[in-house]
Amino acid sequence: MAATRFNQPELRRPTSSPRPKGRENAKDTLCRNVLIYGHCRYEDQGCAFNHDPNKGLGGIIDQ
């Protein structure tokens, strides 16, 4: 009876990993490295996020 409980493949998780979600709005999001450290070492190496601190703040400074 215990074997029937474990032989139900429809209740198991799929063996493949889920598809990673894309970052459609990455250019609109300020890079966390710029936010925390003031610069990003991956800016020239393919970091997909925005590295302009004035654009990423969305007008908060323009008061």
Biopython code that builds the backbone (N, CA, C, O; Angstrom):
import numpy as np
from Bio.PDB.StructureBuilder import StructureBuilder

atoms = [
    (1, "MET", "N", (0.816, -1.186, 0.000)),
    (1, "MET", "CA", (0.000, 0.000, 0.000)),
    (1, "MET", "C", (0.870, 1.264, 0.000)),
    (1, "MET", "O", (0.474, 2.267, -0.594)),
    (2, "ALA", "N", (2.000, 1.247, 0.625)),
    (2, "ALA", "CA", (2.879, 2.409, 0.637)),
    (2, "ALA", "C", (3.471, 2.675, -0.738)),
    (2, "ALA", "O", (3.766, 3.823, -1.068)),
    (3, "ALA", "N", (3.652, 1.633, -1.544)),
    (3, "ALA", "CA", (4.236, 1.802, -2.874)),
    (3, "ALA", "C", (3.291, 2.547, -3.808)),
    (3, "ALA", "O", (3.762, 3.247, -4.705)),
    (4, "THR", "N", (2.005, 2.429, -3.639)),
    (4, "THR", "CA", (1.065, 3.125, -4.515)),
    (4, "THR", "C", (1.092, 4.628, -4.278)),
    (4, "THR", "O", (0.791, 5.406, -5.183)),
    (5, "ARG", "N", (1.441, 5.030, -3.096)),
    (5, "ARG", "CA", (1.494, 6.456, -2.806)),
    (5, "ARG", "C", (2.654, 7.140, -3.536)),
    (5, "ARG", "O", (2.530, 8.306, -3.910)),
    (6, "PHE", "N", (3.759, 6.457, -3.747)),
    (6, "PHE", "CA", (4.927, 7.048, -4.382)),
    (6, "PHE", "C", (4.975, 6.834, -5.880)),
    (6, "PHE", "O", (5.860, 7.386, -6.533)),
    (7, "ASN", "N", (4.076, 6.069, -6.454)),
    (7, "ASN", "CA", (4.090, 5.791, -7.885)),
    (7, "ASN", "C", (3.100, 6.664, -8.647)),
    (7, "ASN", "O", (2.563, 6.226, -9.665)),
    (8, "GLN", "N", (2.852, 7.845, -8.200)),
    (8, "GLN", "CA", (1.949, 8.759, -8.881)),
    (8, "GLN", "C", (2.765, 9.887, -9.500)),
    (8, "GLN", "O", (3.023, 10.893, -8.838)),
    (9, "PRO", "N", (3.178, 9.737, -10.769)),
    (9, "PRO", "CA", (4.056, 10.750, -11.374)),
    (9, "PRO", "C", (3.393, 12.105, -11.557)),
    (9, "PRO", "O", (4.098, 13.111, -11.643)),
    (10, "GLU", "N", (2.065, 12.176, -11.620)),
    (10, "GLU", "CA", (1.419, 13.467, -11.821)),
    (10, "GLU", "C", (1.522, 14.365, -10.587)),
    (10, "GLU", "O", (1.306, 15.572, -10.692)),
    (11, "LEU", "N", (1.846, 13.801, -9.425)),
    (11, "LEU", "CA", (1.985, 14.605, -8.221)),
    (11, "LEU", "C", (3.421, 15.068, -7.989)),
    (11, "LEU", "O", (3.669, 15.892, -7.109)),
    (12, "ARG", "N", (4.354, 14.554, -8.757)),
    (12, "ARG", "CA", (5.754, 14.935, -8.602)),
    (12, "ARG", "C", (6.036, 16.256, -9.296)),
    (12, "ARG", "O", (5.298, 16.683, -10.183)),
    (13, "ARG", "N", (7.100, 16.882, -8.879)),
    (13, "ARG", "CA", (7.544, 18.105, -9.548)),
    (13, "ARG", "C", (8.164, 17.752, -10.891)),
    (13, "ARG", "O", (8.703, 16.657, -11.051)),
    (14, "PRO", "N", (8.098, 18.648, -11.846)),
    (14, "PRO", "CA", (8.769, 18.379, -13.126)),
    (14, "PRO", "C", (10.282, 18.328, -12.928)),
    (14, "PRO", "O", (10.831, 19.030, -12.079)),
    (15, "THR", "N", (10.948, 17.488, -13.722)),
    (15, "THR", "CA", (12.389, 17.312, -13.557)),
    (15, "THR", "C", (13.179, 18.483, -14.122)),
    (15, "THR", "O", (14.299, 18.735, -13.677)),
    (16, "SER", "N", (12.629, 19.200, -15.083)),
    (16, "SER", "CA", (13.355, 20.333, -15.645)),
    (16, "SER", "C", (13.127, 21.577, -14.794)),
    (16, "SER", "O", (12.092, 21.713, -14.141)),
    (17, "SER", "N", (14.091, 22.470, -14.809)),
    (17, "SER", "CA", (13.959, 23.705, -14.054)),
    (17, "SER", "C", (13.025, 24.656, -14.793)),
    (17, "SER", "O", (12.898, 24.562, -16.014)),
    (18, "PRO", "N", (12.376, 25.560, -14.088)),
    (18, "PRO", "CA", (11.491, 26.510, -14.770)),
    (18, "PRO", "C", (12.289, 27.457, -15.645)),
    (18, "PRO", "O", (13.465, 27.721, -15.396)),
    (19, "ARG", "N", (11.640, 27.952, -16.650)),
    (19, "ARG", "CA", (12.299, 28.869, -17.575)),
    (19, "ARG", "C", (12.577, 30.191, -16.871)),
    (19, "ARG", "O", (11.677, 30.744, -16.238)),
    (20, "PRO", "N", (13.788, 30.708, -16.963)),
    (20, "PRO", "CA", (14.088, 31.974, -16.285)),
    (20, "PRO", "C", (13.289, 33.129, -16.878)),
    (20, "PRO", "O", (13.063, 33.186, -18.086)),
    (21, "LYS", "N", (12.873, 34.028, -16.031)),
    (21, "LYS", "CA", (12.091, 35.174, -16.484)),
    (21, "LYS", "C", (13.015, 36.224, -17.081)),
    (21, "LYS", "O", (14.093, 36.498, -16.553)),
    (22, "GLY", "N", (12.582, 36.796, -18.173)),
    (22, "GLY", "CA", (13.373, 37.839, -18.814)),
    (22, "GLY", "C", (13.219, 39.164, -18.099)),
    (22, "GLY", "O", (12.281, 39.355, -17.324)),
    (23, "ARG", "N", (14.114, 40.054, -18.350)),
    (23, "ARG", "CA", (14.041, 41.386, -17.752)),
    (23, "ARG", "C", (13.756, 42.382, -18.859)),
    (23, "ARG", "O", (14.669, 42.970, -19.438)),
    (24, "GLU", "N", (12.466, 42.561, -19.145)),
    (24, "GLU", "CA", (12.071, 43.462, -20.221)),
    (24, "GLU", "C", (12.359, 44.911, -19.860)),
    (24, "GLU", "O", (12.728, 45.700, -20.730)),
    (25, "ASN", "N", (12.199, 45.270, -18.606)),
    (25, "ASN", "CA", (12.358, 46.661, -18.182)),
    (25, "ASN", "C", (13.687, 46.891, -17.467)),
    (25, "ASN", "O", (13.777, 47.779, -16.618)),
    (26, "ALA", "N", (14.709, 46.122, -17.785)),
    (26, "ALA", "CA", (15.990, 46.245, -17.089)),
    (26, "ALA", "C", (16.641, 47.595, -17.352)),
    (26, "ALA", "O", (17.300, 48.140, -16.466)),
    (27, "LYS", "N", (16.473, 48.146, -18.549)),
    (27, "LYS", "CA", (17.087, 49.440, -18.853)),
    (27, "LYS", "C", (16.428, 50.580, -18.085)),
    (27, "LYS", "O", (17.013, 51.657, -17.960)),
    (28, "ASP", "N", (15.238, 50.364, -17.577)),
    (28, "ASP", "CA", (14.559, 51.390, -16.787)),
    (28, "ASP", "C", (14.872, 51.269, -15.297)),
    (28, "ASP", "O", (14.559, 52.175, -14.525)),
    (29, "THR", "N", (15.481, 50.169, -14.890)),
    (29, "THR", "CA", (15.762, 49.917, -13.485)),
    (29, "THR", "C", (17.202, 50.297, -13.170)),
    (29, "THR", "O", (18.126, 49.864, -13.859)),
    (30, "LEU", "N", (17.392, 51.094, -12.144)),
    (30, "LEU", "CA", (18.736, 51.502, -11.746)),
    (30, "LEU", "C", (19.499, 50.296, -11.207)),
    (30, "LEU", "O", (18.968, 49.513, -10.419)),
    (31, "CYS", "N", (20.733, 50.158, -11.637)),
    (31, "CYS", "CA", (21.589, 49.055, -11.207)),
    (31, "CYS", "C", (21.817, 49.145, -9.697)),
    (31, "CYS", "O", (22.101, 50.224, -9.178)),
    (32, "ARG", "N", (21.695, 48.036, -9.001)),
    (32, "ARG", "CA", (21.886, 48.040, -7.551)),
    (32, "ARG", "C", (23.307, 48.405, -7.158)),
    (32, "ARG", "O", (23.530, 49.026, -6.119)),
    (33, "ASN", "N", (24.267, 48.018, -7.988)),
    (33, "ASN", "CA", (25.658, 48.366, -7.678)),
    (33, "ASN", "C", (25.855, 49.877, -7.696)),
    (33, "ASN", "O", (26.583, 50.417, -6.863)),
    (34, "VAL", "N", (25.215, 50.561, -8.636)),
    (34, "VAL", "CA", (25.295, 52.024, -8.687)),
    (34, "VAL", "C", (24.599, 52.616, -7.472)),
    (34, "VAL", "O", (25.083, 53.583, -6.884)),
    (35, "LEU", "N", (23.481, 52.046, -7.101)),
    (35, "LEU", "CA", (22.724, 52.547, -5.957)),
    (35, "LEU", "C", (23.505, 52.386, -4.656)),
    (35, "LEU", "O", (23.513, 53.292, -3.822)),
    (36, "ILE", "N", (24.158, 51.245, -4.478)),
    (36, "ILE", "CA", (24.858, 50.961, -3.227)),
    (36, "ILE", "C", (26.269, 51.540, -3.207)),
    (36, "ILE", "O", (26.655, 52.220, -2.256)),
    (37, "TYR", "N", (27.037, 51.268, -4.261)),
    (37, "TYR", "CA", (28.458, 51.614, -4.264)),
    (37, "TYR", "C", (28.797, 52.864, -5.062)),
    (37, "TYR", "O", (29.889, 53.413, -4.917)),
    (38, "GLY", "N", (27.872, 53.322, -5.905)),
    (38, "GLY", "CA", (28.137, 54.497, -6.717)),
    (38, "GLY", "C", (28.694, 54.180, -8.090)),
    (38, "GLY", "O", (28.833, 55.080, -8.919)),
    (39, "HIS", "N", (29.017, 52.917, -8.350)),
    (39, "HIS", "CA", (29.511, 52.493, -9.660)),
    (39, "HIS", "C", (29.224, 50.998, -9.835)),
    (39, "HIS", "O", (28.901, 50.300, -8.875)),
    (40, "CYS", "N", (29.345, 50.531, -11.056)),
    (40, "CYS", "CA", (29.128, 49.111, -11.358)),
    (40, "CYS", "C", (30.323, 48.593, -12.141)),
    (40, "CYS", "O", (30.644, 49.123, -13.204)),
    (41, "ARG", "N", (30.969, 47.587, -11.637)),
    (41, "ARG", "CA", (32.138, 47.037, -12.330)),
    (41, "ARG", "C", (31.749, 46.250, -13.572)),
    (41, "ARG", "O", (32.607, 45.957, -14.405)),
    (42, "TYR", "N", (30.469, 45.900, -13.716)),
    (42, "TYR", "CA", (30.005, 45.123, -14.865)),
    (42, "TYR", "C", (29.319, 45.977, -15.920)),
    (42, "TYR", "O", (28.735, 45.444, -16.863)),
    (43, "GLU", "N", (29.382, 47.286, -15.772)),
    (43, "GLU", "CA", (28.712, 48.186, -16.714)),
    (43, "GLU", "C", (29.200, 47.973, -18.144)),
    (43, "GLU", "O", (28.393, 47.967, -19.073)),
    (44, "ASP", "N", (30.487, 47.800, -18.333)),
    (44, "ASP", "CA", (31.053, 47.599, -19.665)),
    (44, "ASP", "C", (31.123, 46.130, -20.056)),
    (44, "ASP", "O", (31.581, 45.804, -21.152)),
    (45, "GLN", "N", (30.678, 45.244, -19.180)),
    (45, "GLN", "CA", (30.776, 43.813, -19.440)),
    (45, "GLN", "C", (29.415, 43.155, -19.599)),
    (45, "GLN", "O", (29.307, 41.935, -19.470)),
    (46, "GLY", "N", (28.379, 43.926, -19.875)),
    (46, "GLY", "CA", (27.082, 43.349, -20.174)),
    (46, "GLY", "C", (26.019, 43.471, -19.106)),
    (46, "GLY", "O", (25.001, 42.785, -19.195)),
    (47, "CYS", "N", (26.202, 44.303, -18.110)),
    (47, "CYS", "CA", (25.149, 44.511, -17.118)),
    (47, "CYS", "C", (23.954, 45.146, -17.813)),
    (47, "CYS", "O", (24.093, 46.164, -18.490)),
    (48, "ALA", "N", (22.782, 44.546, -17.647)),
    (48, "ALA", "CA", (21.598, 44.954, -18.399)),
    (48, "ALA", "C", (20.850, 46.119, -17.765)),
    (48, "ALA", "O", (19.864, 46.589, -18.332)),
    (49, "PHE", "N", (21.287, 46.591, -16.621)),
    (49, "PHE", "CA", (20.540, 47.619, -15.915)),
    (49, "PHE", "C", (21.047, 49.014, -16.244)),
    (49, "PHE", "O", (22.109, 49.177, -16.845)),
    (50, "ASN", "N", (20.276, 50.015, -15.843)),
    (50, "ASN", "CA", (20.586, 51.414, -16.109)),
    (50, "ASN", "C", (21.688, 51.880, -15.159)),
    (50, "ASN", "O", (21.639, 51.606, -13.960)),
    (51, "HIS", "N", (22.679, 52.584, -15.700)),
    (51, "HIS", "CA", (23.798, 53.049, -14.890)),
    (51, "HIS", "C", (23.847, 54.561, -14.757)),
    (51, "HIS", "O", (24.832, 55.101, -14.252)),
    (52, "ASP", "N", (22.810, 55.256, -15.196)),
    (52, "ASP", "CA", (22.724, 56.707, -15.049)),
    (52, "ASP", "C", (21.926, 57.000, -13.781)),
    (52, "ASP", "O", (20.706, 56.833, -13.787)),
    (53, "PRO", "N", (22.566, 57.428, -12.700)),
    (53, "PRO", "CA", (21.841, 57.617, -11.442)),
    (53, "PRO", "C", (20.765, 58.689, -11.518)),
    (53, "PRO", "O", (19.784, 58.613, -10.778)),
    (54, "ASN", "N", (20.914, 59.689, -12.390)),
    (54, "ASN", "CA", (19.894, 60.734, -12.500)),
    (54, "ASN", "C", (18.639, 60.213, -13.178)),
    (54, "ASN", "O", (17.536, 60.622, -12.815)),
    (55, "LYS", "N", (18.775, 59.329, -14.143)),
    (55, "LYS", "CA", (17.620, 58.781, -14.840)),
    (55, "LYS", "C", (16.891, 57.752, -13.981)),
    (55, "LYS", "O", (15.664, 57.669, -14.037)),
    (56, "GLY", "N", (17.611, 56.979, -13.199)),
    (56, "GLY", "CA", (17.022, 55.902, -12.414)),
    (56, "GLY", "C", (16.209, 56.370, -11.229)),
    (56, "GLY", "O", (15.351, 55.630, -10.747)),
    (57, "LEU", "N", (16.452, 57.579, -10.742)),
    (57, "LEU", "CA", (15.724, 58.063, -9.577)),
    (57, "LEU", "C", (14.340, 58.585, -9.921)),
    (57, "LEU", "O", (13.527, 58.817, -9.026)),
    (58, "GLY", "N", (14.065, 58.770, -11.191)),
    (58, "GLY", "CA", (12.718, 59.136, -11.610)),
    (58, "GLY", "C", (12.275, 60.519, -11.191)),
    (58, "GLY", "O", (11.092, 60.717, -10.913)),
    (59, "GLY", "N", (13.174, 61.481, -11.135)),
    (59, "GLY", "CA", (12.783, 62.848, -10.832)),
    (59, "GLY", "C", (12.690, 63.172, -9.358)),
    (59, "GLY", "O", (12.122, 64.206, -9.007)),
    (60, "ILE", "N", (13.206, 62.360, -8.500)),
    (60, "ILE", "CA", (13.155, 62.640, -7.069)),
    (60, "ILE", "C", (14.039, 63.841, -6.732)),
    (60, "ILE", "O", (13.713, 64.613, -5.831)),
    (61, "ILE", "N", (15.141, 64.002, -7.438)),
    (61, "ILE", "CA", (16.083, 65.088, -7.162)),
    (61, "ILE", "C", (15.556, 66.429, -7.681)),
    (61, "ILE", "O", (15.964, 67.478, -7.181)),
    (62, "ASP", "N", (14.664, 66.418, -8.664)),
    (62, "ASP", "CA", (14.182, 67.636, -9.319)),
    (62, "ASP", "C", (13.156, 68.396, -8.486)),
    (62, "ASP", "O", (12.195, 68.908, -9.059)),
    (63, "GLN", "N", (13.302, 68.495, -7.199)),
    (63, "GLN", "CA", (12.311, 69.187, -6.377)),
    (63, "GLN", "C", (12.650, 70.627, -6.202)),
    (63, "GLN", "O", (11.918, 71.358, -5.535)),
]
sb = StructureBuilder()
sb.init_structure("model")
sb.init_model(0)
sb.init_chain("A")
sb.init_seg("    ")
for serial, (resi, resn, name, xyz) in enumerate(atoms, 1):
    if name == "N":
        sb.init_residue(resn, " ", resi, " ")
    sb.init_atom(name, np.array(xyz, "f"), 0.0, 1.0, " ", f" {name:<3s}", serial, name[0])
structure = sb.get_structure()
